Structures are given as C-alpha cells and as structure tokens.
Amino acid sequence: MAYLSGMTNRLGRVEDGNTVSDYDKEEIKRGFSISTTVVPVVWDKIKVNVLDTPGYFDFVGETEEAVSAADAAIIVVSGKAGVQVGTQKAWKLCEKYKLPRMIFVTGMDIDDVSYRKVVEDLTELYGKKIAPLHFPIRENGKFVGYVNVVKQAGRHYIDKGKKEECPIPEHLNEYLEKYREILIESVAETSEEFMDRYFEGDEFSQTEISATLAMNVQEGSIVPVCMGAPVNLRGVSNLLDDICGYFPSPDKRSCNGIATKTNEIFEANYDFTKAKSAYIWKTIADPFLGKYSLVKICSGVVKSDDVLYNVDKQSDEKLNKLYVLEGSKPLEVSELHAGDIGAIAKLNDAKTGDSLATKAHPISYPKAVISTPYTYKRYKAKSKGDEDKIAQGLAKIMSEDLTVKSVNDSANRQTLIYGMGDQHLDIVCSKLLERYKVDVELSKPKVPFRETIRKNSDVEGKHKKQSGGHGQYGHVKMRFEPSGDLETPYIFEQVVVGGAVPKNYFPAVEKGLQESVQKGPLASYPVVGVKATLYDGSYHTVDSSEMAFKMATILAFKKGFMEASPVLLEPIVSMKVTVPDSYTGDVMGDLNKRRGRVLGMNPDHDGNTVIEADVPMLEIYGYSTDLRSMTGGSGEFSYEFARYEQAPSDIQEKEIAARANASEDEE
C-alpha cells in the first residue's frame, strides 16, 4: 500500500527486514509484528491511516489499542492456512467495537490455495454477511487475474500490479453467478423497493449496488471478501479502492465522550467545528525515537502551539510539535484535523488512555479495554547493581505495552513480571537487553505458601547471658493456638498476673512475635492464623531488657510453633477457562491432573464452555502455553486468588526439603 501510493519508493520484504511497519529490531529479528505501526497512505485524494497490528495472541494488547482508534478493520486471512482461531478472535474484537470490516485473503500466488474454501468456511461461521467482491483467475495453476463480481468483468494482471480487461473464462461463470446472487440478495434486503424489484427479476445498476454495499458495509450487515498476492502487488490497488469506496469516513462514525463539567454526553463525532479534543490510544517510548503519544483527534483542529488540558491527570500539556508517523519516520505537521491520527512528542504526564481537551471544555473519552496478563515469571538482574536500570527500562516498556506488569513480591523476596505468554516475556527481556543494555534472567516463581498451626502448645522461652558487667535475662511462658483467622499473621494477648513480667516489656514480647511470623520455623514462609498468649514468666531487676524479652519470645515461638502440629498452606486460585465445546474433555482432564476441582460448566452461547475450577497456584505455572497447544490457541483463561488451604503431605514434605536446601545455598 505504501509503495503503490508513493509513500515509499521501495517495496520492502519481511524476509529482508526492510518493511515500513516492522522497523523494531525485535520485529526484524523474528520476522513478525510485535507492536502496532501507523502507515498513512493517500489514495485517490483520500488519506487512509493503516494501523498495522500484530497477529500473534501474545501481543493482543496492541490490537486492542488500535481497534479503539480505528473506524474500520481489514481481517487478513492466509489463503494457505485458511480461517484460523486468530481470524475469529479478530472478528470478535470488531463486533465488540462495532467496526465495519472487510476480509482480505492473501497469498493467492501460492499454487494450492483455495479461495473458494476460505469463502465457504467464512460463510459457515458468519452466514449471509459474507459477500465476495472478487475471485481469482488461474491459468496452469498460476494466479494471473481476477473476476470483479460487481462489474461482472475479468481483469488480467500485467506489470507491477497493473491490469487490463479480459474475458471471463467459461468455467468460472458458475462462481460468478453464485457470488453475484449472494451480493444481489444482500442488496435487495436493504429496502422494500429493492426487494420488489429483485422478485420481479429486475437488474440493479452498478451504481446502485456500490452505493447499497457502502451503506451495508458501514452498518456491518455485509462483510466483503477481497483477495490478492501483495508481494507481487496484485489485489492491493483493488483493496485500496474498496477501502475508499466502502469504508466510512470518520465523520460518518459516532464518537462520544463525557463533558466532565456538566456530566453530559458530548457528541464529538469527528466534527472539526467543535471544541478540540483527542484520545491517546498508544504510547511509543523508544530510546532512539523518543516518546510519542499517538492520538486520535475526536473533534476540532489541534495545532502545534496549542496548550491542551489532560482531563485524566488534571494538568496542562504544552504541545511543542505535532507529527504524522510513517512507520518509524516522524513527519512534522502544523495541525491535525478531527478524525485524523497523529503523534505528539514529549508530553509530560500523559499516558495511554488519557483524554486531551481544552480547559474550557474538558471531555473524557472511554479507555480501551486491554486484556489482563496471567502468565508470570520471576526475574532478576544477571549483574549485581543493574536493578535500578532494569526498573527504569521496565517502566518505559510498561508505558508502551499495557499488558506487561511488574510486581514486587516482598513476602517471598522476588520480583515478578507478567505478560500474555512465554514468548511475550522473552521479547520483553530481549528489549531490555537491546534498548537498555541490561541482562535479565527469568525463572520459575516461588509460590507464596503460608505456615500455620493446627493444635495448641504451652512452652517457655528463656534468654540468659552472663558476661562482664550487665547480663541479659528474659523469661516468658506462652500458649500458642490456632486463631481461626488466616488473613492475620498473629493475635497477641497477655494475661500475666502479679507482675511476673512487667508491663513495660509487653511491647518487646510483641516485637519478638512480629519478627518470628515473617519467616516461619517450618520452611521460612510467612506465618498466619496464630494466637499467642503470654501468661507468666520472670525478670531480673538489673539484667532484664527489651532485647532479652524479644529474644526469649523468639525462642518460645519456634518451640511452641513446632509443637502445635505445624502445616503448610498453599494458595488456591479460582479459575475460569473458556474453550470451544469440542475441547472441554481435554481441558477438564488436564485440570484434574493439576489437582483442580471443577465447580461448574456453563455455555457462553458462542459455542464455548466456561469451566470454573479451584486450582492450586503451584500447578498453574506454564498453563497459558499448555492451554494454547491443547486448544489450537482458542482457549482463554483468567484467575484470581481465592484462599489458602492445607497442602497435601507429599507437597509439604517436598517444599520443606527444597526450602532447607535453598537456605543452605543462600548461606
């Protein structure tokens, strides 16, 4: 598209790593898109902003951002692979945002590609909406031209994607009739007058068909199918013609925000005569390119010297320069009109999802719904002292990619990184190394077990040291029992009679407890659900001190805890797995293997089953990869922490042994 419209004078190839839209080093190295790129193309005096989004599920956040800024979508289907899970996911996303769409079948130059099969599969999935506009002409198995269904005419390719008229080969007439019937039927259904004419056998003119098609495509009641071999420039100019002819210009789309002063709905509708407002749909934070906030102008005309108000941060943003991005190339512009997409450099506080407007008319736009990441790993710096650099690099990556999260799990002394899948996390590490020169090591995270007791115990703890001068003396008698509250580490009570332990040492006893519950005696995990009662003890007028009583308490806790039948608790998560009905059995079997308890199964009325289960957190590591391979990528899952439960004895023994070895190593 960029080449045909004259935006670039060379035809890039993914294999050569020189395409306009995949310019990131990671994309070039791996040969697929990782982030959304804007490629503005001018065709037939119409500006078309193409947002090129990744196809891999790990980068769905990029696609979700782009969909929130788009007015229409082209779903690319590989002629060779046919309709895949990704096609269906893209369709679902378009439904969610009510986007008009078109399907482009690519790879028509490959010998054994069946366009007919793709059209049949699409029709089976989406019914009468699917309307092919073109279909291929092949000679000796080679893709040499196409038939235009609206014009009922054949075209033969000549040099550089150009074409000339040619007769329609006889054997293709039956397909022309079939596809034209589909098209005419959908046109007829748009009005009673057309319906009557259709039944009377009246012919529709080409203009009538095109106008009705445009209306239906914009409503989403017809989804045209086109095809081509973009590598040879075949079918690309048709696609651009169809985009300009059938897709709605932004002023035909509705776009509403909330006027925050009055709480009323503001109908921006990409009207350039209304007050200025814009929505930041993506952020680029590249050390080489700099920081850009990609905006969709929702109303008015934004100029480079404007001061806009960030409605979310409640701060003013002075715009220095406005750009239009052509892939990685920023081109400075003086203004951006409603409906257009551009970039603002170096905004201070602005983040993806923020709304910009004027202070007099602050407008807030709905934020894109971004998928939650559930795959996580532990990460640490390979070189000591790199921690700060990693934190800064990750902060920039997280501002660009909202599906990456970093969590400091201080209870287990580990830092965790969350993403959409293993490949996603690998790429984040590659970016840290490539862009910010820090090397990160990923490993399996520690599961946050807890320790508690099941029975009661009664013990004493004595801390006694005699050295020259003052000695140290602290002595406590304590009872330990389960408190029944697994949310709280401990409950402390004292029932000392007759001043056996003076009041001023009670805080020292509690300090000893506070320290003890951080690392339990069983396997050094945090302790929960213990009630400690101080009921007796003794002291020495000279040698007793706060320190001595704290030490005595720590001794008593260790002993008392181990005598009160200690157990490990493991975290349990509530999990929802959505899978096509045909995979339900496999997924249930796999959940059972993971010690999961299936609580229920409900249909979601889209041909899927939602399985609800409680699964130990220990067993869900690597689940996203396993679920994808079990369901061919169509399964989805989410989970949240539910509660703690006693771990089975074999798990407990394994964990205690592993922790004993680990602490020896650490020492």
Sequence and secondary structure as in RCSB ss.txt:
>XXXX:A:sequence
MAYLSGMTNRLGRVEDGNTVSDYDKEEIKRGFSISTTVVPVVWDKIKVNVLDTPGYFDFVGETEEAVSAADAAII
VVSGKAGVQVGTQKAWKLCEKYKLPRMIFVTGMDIDDVSYRKVVEDLTELYGKKIAPLHFPIRENGKFVGYVNVV
KQAGRHYIDKGKKEECPIPEHLNEYLEKYREILIESVAETSEEFMDRYFEGDEFSQTEISATLAMNVQEGSIVPV
CMGAPVNLRGVSNLLDDICGYFPSPDKRSCNGIATKTNEIFEANYDFTKAKSAYIWKTIADPFLGKYSLVKICSG
VVKSDDVLYNVDKQSDEKLNKLYVLEGSKPLEVSELHAGDIGAIAKLNDAKTGDSLATKAHPISYPKAVISTPYT
YKRYKAKSKGDEDKIAQGLAKIMSEDLTVKSVNDSANRQTLIYGMGDQHLDIVCSKLLERYKVDVELSKPKVPFR
ETIRKNSDVEGKHKKQSGGHGQYGHVKMRFEPSGDLETPYIFEQVVVGGAVPKNYFPAVEKGLQESVQKGPLASY
PVVGVKATLYDGSYHTVDSSEMAFKMATILAFKKGFMEASPVLLEPIVSMKVTVPDSYTGDVMGDLNKRRGRVLG
MNPDHDGNTVIEADVPMLEIYGYSTDLRSMTGGSGEFSYEFARYEQAPSDIQEKEIAARANASEDEE
>XXXX:A:secstr
 TTTTTS SS   GGGT  SS  SHHHHHHTS  S EEEEEEETTEEEEEEE   SGGGHHHHHHHHHH S EEE
EEETTT S HHHHHHHHHHHHTT  EEEEEE TTSTT  HHHHHHHHHHHHGGGEEESEEEEEETTEEEEEEETT
TTEEEEE GGG EEEE   GGGHHHHHHHHHHHHHHHHTT HHHHHHHHTT    HHHHHHHHHHHHHHTS EEE
EE BGGGTBSHHHHHHHHHHHS  GGGS  EEEETTTTEEEE TTBTTS  EEEEEEEEEETTTEEEEEEEEEES
EEETT EEEETTTTEEEE   EEEEETTEEEEESEEETT EEEEE  SS  TT EEE SSS EE          E
EEEEEESSTT HHHHHHHHHHHHHH TT EEEEEGGGTEEEEEESSHHHHHHHHHHHHHHH   EEEE      E
EEESS EEEEEEEEE  SSS EEEEEEEEEEE S TTSSEEEEE   TTSS GGGHHHHHHHHHHHHHS TTTS 
 B SEEEEEEEEE  TTT  HHHHHHHHHHHHHHHHHHS EEEEEEEEEEEEEEEGGGHHHHHHHHHHTT EEEE
EEE SSSEEEEEEEEEGGG TTHHHHHHHHHTT  EEEEEEEEEEE  HHHHHHHHHHHHHHHHHH 
